[in-house]
């Protein structure tokens, strides 16, 4: 059922895009690789990203910096792309070479909608980067009344203390 919902979302995303695209996944360039997914995310090309996912690209592929497509979507502040990637199976807690997660990037970049989406998708707000900072630490740098900081505080407080 979850896969059906994901495919419906992908088709809807393609249908609303006004950028020319191949008629089907088989029409993708023969040179398209899974790493093109990282490049598409880094360039903000949701249409190509969606086509690659439909063609079976791995949403957890990483570039040389260990950043995956989800990291790049968050860096650009693209909730739409982040949603497509998470629904395709992208790991929300993947850490890059500096142990930075997409949630940390959302907090650092001041993207409250993306941070909230990642929390709801299961991102762990307590993961720290290589400098020992968590997403909340980055959000608090903007002040204790920052929207992301308030949301992350609630997420940490409401987080279950055990896993079933």
C-alpha positions as MATLAB code, in Angstrom:
seq = 'XXXXXXXXXXXXXXXXXXXXXXXXXXXXXXXXXXXXXXXXXXXXXXXXXXXXXXXXXXXXXXXXXXXXXXXXXXXXXXXXXXXXXXXXXXXXXXXXXXXXXXXXXXXXXXXXXXXXXXXXXXXXXXXXXXXXXXXXXXXXXXXXXXXXXXXXXXXXXXXXXXXX';
ca = [
       0.000    0.000    0.000;
       2.818    2.378    0.914;
       4.501    1.757   -2.470;
       1.228    2.478   -4.288;
       0.861    5.799   -2.459;
       4.483    6.637   -3.284;
       3.945    5.898   -6.985;
       0.789    8.012   -7.026;
       2.749   10.917   -5.502;
       5.506   10.510   -8.077;
       3.056   10.465  -10.961;
       1.308   13.536   -9.550;
       4.636   15.352   -9.242;
       5.470   14.538  -12.849;
       2.024   15.541  -14.065;
       2.222   18.984  -12.481;
       5.730   19.765  -13.754;
       5.842   21.900  -16.891;
       9.342   20.810  -17.893;
       9.758   18.526  -20.928;
      10.586   14.995  -19.859;
      10.893   11.521  -21.341;
       7.613    9.702  -21.848;
       8.730    6.751  -19.737;
      11.662    5.598  -17.641;
      13.067    3.590  -20.557;
      13.550    6.880  -22.433;
      16.102    8.122  -19.904;
      19.569    8.625  -21.347;
      21.558    5.398  -21.469;
      24.293    7.175  -19.538;
      22.024    7.927  -16.554;
      23.500    6.466  -13.384;
      22.389    6.234   -9.802;
      24.818    9.038   -8.949;
      22.737   11.226  -11.262;
      20.183   11.165   -8.439;
      22.645   13.003   -6.190;
      23.363   15.469   -8.984;
      19.643   16.016   -9.712;
      19.009   16.723   -6.028;
      22.016   19.045   -5.764;
      20.763   20.994   -8.792;
      17.155   21.077   -7.572;
      15.904   19.156  -10.626;
      12.828   17.450   -9.214;
      11.625   16.200  -12.588;
      14.838   14.301  -13.338;
      15.063   13.136   -9.726;
      11.545   11.721   -9.935;
      12.271   10.041  -13.271;
      15.366    8.394  -11.856;
      13.432    7.133   -8.829;
      10.738    5.730  -11.105;
      13.486    4.003  -13.108;
      14.685    2.321   -9.919;
      17.491    4.589   -8.695;
      18.567    4.020   -5.096;
      17.413    6.991   -2.949;
      20.255    6.235   -0.523;
      23.142    6.611   -2.957;
      25.852    8.968   -1.698;
      28.391   11.217   -3.362;
      32.051   11.602   -2.519;
      31.170   13.652    0.577;
      28.818   10.892    1.769;
      25.877   13.204    1.221;
      22.829   11.640   -0.302;
      20.067   13.207   -2.377;
      18.083   13.986    0.787;
      20.968   16.069    2.170;
      21.054   18.104   -1.045;
      17.278   18.570   -1.155;
      17.357   19.902    2.410;
      20.312   22.192    1.660;
      18.202   23.772   -1.091;
      15.177   24.048    1.209;
      13.141   21.803   -1.104;
      10.413   20.158    0.962;
       8.846   18.789   -2.226;
      12.012   16.910   -3.164;
      12.635   15.784    0.411;
       9.122   14.343    0.552;
       9.582   12.397   -2.685;
      12.933   11.044   -1.498;
      11.670    9.983    1.939;
       8.657    8.277    0.391;
      11.042    6.488   -1.979;
      12.920    5.108    1.023;
      15.692    7.635    1.694;
      17.139    7.165    5.175;
      16.280   10.227    7.250;
      19.143    9.713    9.704;
      21.946    9.134    7.204;
      25.089   10.979    8.310;
      27.533   12.491    5.823;
      31.336   12.561    6.211;
      30.973   15.108    9.041;
      28.177   13.086   10.702;
      25.640   15.742    9.633;
      22.069   14.499    9.145;
      19.360   16.041    6.959;
      17.630   17.207   10.173;
      20.763   19.060   11.273;
      20.892   20.728    7.842;
      17.221   21.726    8.124;
      17.844   23.247   11.556;
      20.996   25.035   10.426;
      19.299   26.330    7.269;
      16.178   27.458    9.165;
      13.724   25.234    7.285;
      11.007   24.514    9.891;
       8.685   22.700    7.460;
      11.433   20.325    6.384;
      12.572   19.781    9.978;
       9.026   18.956   11.030;
       8.560   16.594    8.084;
      11.808   14.780    8.892;
      10.821   14.431   12.565;
       7.448   12.993   11.543;
       9.277   10.631    9.164;
      11.310    9.316   12.095;
      14.458   11.455   12.148;
      16.270   11.307   15.476;
      16.703   14.832   16.911;
      19.387   13.625   19.325;
      21.998   12.607   16.730;
      25.088   14.814   16.968;
      27.514   15.752   14.207;
      31.290   15.351   14.464;
      31.487   18.589   16.485;
      29.003   17.271   19.052;
      26.148   19.552   17.952;
      22.588   18.365   17.484;
      19.893   19.919   15.315;
      18.550   21.795   18.350;
      21.982   23.293   19.024;
      22.083   24.782   15.530;
      18.533   26.111   15.822;
      19.294   27.709   19.199;
      22.083   29.722   17.591;
      19.281   31.872   16.149;
      17.675   32.277   19.568;
      15.494   30.318   21.941;
      12.305   31.574   20.270;
      13.339   30.349   16.831;
      10.551   28.307   15.171;
      12.827   25.350   14.438;
      14.224   25.423   17.986;
      10.718   25.373   19.499;
       9.669   22.483   17.275;
      12.837   20.493   18.000;
      12.449   21.069   21.749;
       8.955   19.593   21.556;
      10.278   16.650   19.509;
      12.981   15.902   22.074;
      10.558   16.203   25.010;
       7.918   14.010   23.337;
      10.417   11.439   22.105;
       9.841    7.940   23.473;
      12.534    6.851   25.909;
      12.463    3.236   24.719;
      11.824    1.347   21.525;
       9.369   -1.531   21.362;
];
